[in-house]
Amino acid sequence: MRSKADAAFGAPATAPAAAPAPSGAPAAELSPQDALKRDVGYRSIDSHVRSNMVVGLGTGSTAYFMVERLGAKLANGELEGIVGIPTSNRTAEQAMKLGIPLSTLAAHPKIDVCIDGADAVDAKLNLIKGGGGAHLREKMVAEAASKFVVIVDESKLCESLGPSFPLPVEVIPFAHDHVLRQIGELPSLRESAPTPKLRQLKSGGLYTTDNGNYIVDVVCANPMTDPIAIAAELKKLTGVVEHGLFNQMASEVIVAGKQGVSVIKSSELA
């Protein structure tokens, strides 16, 4: 009999385009995919957040709905005493508009739960994050959390990381072309047939993170055979600030699909 995880990861993910946060339109106006994102965003708050918690607030089009739900439950009195730790300037702006009290990782080094989206999730719950350019701060907050809950729609699921979504690598601007070449020559990436590219703005120019750095997006033609080895080699490169591989970090993944919402827990994987 196939497990729930086996069934969930039976088909490769499509490569979604990076999208801006939704505008907060009523449910009737949401696209089918945004409706799924809303479902998992709301479910994550309802299932994992209680009053007086410190909550890591992720970044992206799915995390947007999680923050929206948190703000609504604070406003109507269902929750109180919440402190949010935002992972990007964009998330901080949304949270402040909703009246969510915010603080910093320095002031709250221990976080009860971090909730965030992902760009790709493999069958072992390894993740690629960073489509929104916030993976450095996202990883710092996730690592400080007692529980890391990932929220995705079913399009993000894949058997193996690589072809479904580029791997973002944040690099310092100085000698970034040199670092880009080194990334493309890593032995652990060789079988994936990588093509590293500097992320560009649609309006022209290079994309810059909230930290003032550039992003190299590593497009892989073939699956990654060893994400853990890739992560280790990337961290050894001088000039690499952080990569978007979140290996063996997720406590659980909440998935919304046409058949409803399901939960895959890391503790249940073989």
C-alpha positions in Angstrom: 0.0 0.0 0.0 1.3 3.4 -0.9 1.8 5.8 2.0 0.3 9.3 2.0 3.8 10.7 1.2 4.2 8.3 -1.7 0.9 9.3 -3.1 1.5 13.0 -2.7 4.8 13.0 -4.5 3.7 10.8 -7.4 3.9 13.6 -10.0 6.6 16.2 -10.6 6.0 19.8 -9.7 5.5 22.4 -12.3 7.8 25.4 -12.1 5.7 28.3 -10.8 6.6 31.9 -11.7 7.5 34.1 -8.7 4.4 36.1 -8.0 3.7 39.2 -5.9 1.7 38.8 -2.7 -2.1 38.7 -3.4 -4.0 41.9 -2.9 -6.3 40.5 -0.2 -9.2 39.9 -2.6 -12.3 38.2 -1.2 -12.3 34.4 -1.6 -14.7 34.5 -4.5 -12.2 36.5 -6.5 -9.2 34.3 -5.8 -7.7 32.1 -8.6 -7.9 28.4 -7.9 -4.2 28.3 -6.9 -4.5 31.2 -4.6 -7.6 29.6 -3.0 -5.4 26.6 -2.2 -2.7 28.9 -0.8 -5.3 30.5 1.4 -6.5 27.1 2.6 -3.1 26.0 3.9 -2.2 29.5 5.2 -5.4 29.6 7.3 -5.0 25.9 8.4 -1.4 26.5 9.6 -2.5 29.3 12.0 -5.6 27.4 13.2 -3.6 24.2 13.9 -0.3 25.6 15.3 -0.7 29.0 16.8 -2.0 29.7 20.3 -2.0 32.8 22.4 1.3 34.1 23.8 3.4 32.4 21.2 6.4 33.8 19.3 5.7 33.1 15.7 8.1 33.2 12.7 6.4 34.9 9.8 7.4 33.6 6.4 7.6 35.4 3.1 5.8 34.8 -0.2 2.4 34.4 -1.8 1.4 31.5 0.4 2.7 32.9 3.6 0.7 36.1 2.8 -2.5 34.2 3.7 -0.9 32.9 6.9 -0.1 36.4 8.0 -3.6 37.5 7.0 -5.2 34.8 9.1 -3.0 35.7 12.1 -4.0 39.3 11.9 -7.7 38.5 11.7 -7.5 36.2 14.7 -5.7 38.9 16.7 -8.3 41.5 15.6 -11.3 39.5 16.7 -9.8 38.4 20.0 -9.3 34.7 19.2 -5.6 35.2 19.8 -3.6 37.5 22.1 -0.1 38.1 23.2 1.4 37.1 19.9 4.8 38.3 18.8 5.8 38.0 15.2 9.3 37.7 13.8 9.1 38.7 10.1 11.5 37.2 7.5 11.4 40.1 5.1 10.6 43.8 4.8 7.5 42.8 2.7 6.1 40.6 5.5 6.9 43.2 8.1 4.9 45.8 6.2 1.9 43.4 5.8 2.0 42.4 9.5 2.2 46.0 10.7 -0.8 47.0 8.6 -2.8 44.1 10.3 -1.7 45.2 13.8 0.5 42.2 14.5 3.1 43.0 17.2 6.6 42.5 15.8 10.0 42.0 17.2 13.4 40.7 16.2 15.3 37.4 16.4 17.8 39.2 18.7 15.1 39.9 21.2 13.4 36.5 20.8 16.1 33.9 20.0 13.7 31.1 20.8 10.6 30.9 18.5 7.7 28.6 19.2 6.7 28.0 15.6 7.8 29.3 12.2 5.4 29.0 9.3 6.6 29.6 5.7 6.0 28.5 2.1 8.4 26.7 -0.2 9.1 26.7 -3.9 9.7 23.0 -4.1 9.4 20.1 -1.7 10.9 16.6 -2.4 9.8 13.2 -1.1 12.1 13.5 1.9 10.7 17.0 2.7 13.9 18.7 1.6 13.0 22.2 0.3 14.0 24.8 -2.1 13.2 28.3 -0.9 14.2 31.8 -2.0 11.9 32.5 -5.0 11.0 35.7 -3.1 14.7 36.4 -2.3 14.3 36.1 1.5 15.8 32.7 2.1 18.7 34.0 4.3 16.4 35.5 6.9 13.8 32.7 6.4 16.5 30.1 7.3 17.7 32.0 10.3 14.2 32.3 11.7 13.3 28.6 10.9 16.4 27.4 12.6 15.5 29.3 15.8 12.0 27.7 15.9 11.0 24.7 17.9 8.7 23.7 15.0 9.0 24.6 11.3 5.7 24.2 9.4 5.8 24.5 5.6 2.7 25.4 3.7 2.3 24.7 0.0 -0.2 23.9 -2.7 0.3 20.6 -4.5 2.1 22.1 -7.5 5.2 22.5 -5.3 5.6 18.7 -4.7 8.3 16.9 -6.6 10.0 13.5 -6.4 13.5 15.2 -6.4 14.7 18.8 -6.2 16.2 20.4 -9.3 14.3 20.7 -12.5 11.0 22.0 -11.0 12.5 25.2 -9.5 15.9 27.0 -9.7 18.1 26.9 -6.5 18.6 30.5 -5.3 22.1 31.3 -3.9 22.6 34.7 -2.2 26.1 36.1 -3.0 27.9 39.3 -2.2 28.1 41.8 -5.0 31.9 41.9 -5.0 33.3 39.4 -7.7 29.9 37.9 -8.1 30.7 36.6 -11.6 33.6 34.7 -10.1 31.4 33.1 -7.5 28.8 32.3 -10.2 31.4 30.3 -12.1 32.5 28.4 -9.0 28.9 27.5 -8.3 28.5 26.0 -11.8 31.6 23.9 -11.3 30.7 22.3 -8.0 31.2 18.5 -8.2 28.0 17.8 -6.3 26.0 19.6 -8.9 27.7 18.1 -12.0 25.1 15.4 -12.6 22.3 18.0 -12.3 23.7 19.9 -15.4 23.5 23.3 -13.7 23.2 26.6 -15.4 23.8 29.4 -12.9 22.2 32.8 -13.8 22.1 36.1 -12.0 18.6 37.1 -11.1 17.4 40.0 -13.1 14.6 42.6 -12.4 11.9 42.7 -15.0 12.5 46.4 -15.3 16.2 45.8 -15.9 19.2 45.6 -13.6 20.1 43.0 -11.0 17.8 41.9 -8.3 19.0 42.9 -4.8 17.9 41.3 -1.6 16.8 43.0 1.6 20.4 42.5 2.7 21.9 44.3 -0.3 23.2 41.1 -2.0 22.7 39.5 -5.4 21.0 36.1 -6.1 22.3 33.4 -8.4 19.5 31.1 -9.6 20.9 27.7 -10.4 18.7 26.1 -13.1 19.2 22.3 -13.1 18.3 20.2 -16.1 18.5 17.0 -14.1 17.4 16.1 -10.5 19.8 16.8 -7.6 21.2 13.4 -6.5 22.5 14.7 -3.1 21.0 18.0 -1.8 23.0 17.6 1.5 26.3 17.4 -0.4 25.3 20.4 -2.6 24.4 22.4 0.5 27.8 21.6 2.1 29.8 22.6 -1.0 27.9 25.8 -1.4 28.6 26.9 2.1 32.3 26.4 1.6 32.4 29.0 -1.3 33.8 32.3 -0.2 31.3 34.9 -1.4 28.2 32.7 -0.9 26.1 34.2 1.9 23.3 31.5 2.0 21.6 29.1 -0.3 18.0 28.1 -0.7 18.3 24.4 0.3 16.4 23.7 3.5 17.4 20.1 4.1 15.8 18.0 6.9 14.4 21.1 8.5 10.6 20.9 8.1 8.6 19.4 11.0 5.7 19.0 8.7 4.3 20.1 5.4 0.7 21.1 5.0 -0.4 20.5 1.4 -3.5 21.9 -0.3 -4.8 20.1 -3.4 -8.0 19.4 -5.4 -8.8 16.6 -3.0 -8.4 18.8 0.1 -5.7 19.6 2.7 -3.3 16.9 3.9 -0.4 16.9 6.3 2.9 15.1 5.8 5.1 14.9 9.0 8.8 14.3 8.9 8.4 11.9 11.8 6.3 9.6 9.6 8.7 9.3 6.8 10.6 6.0 6.4 
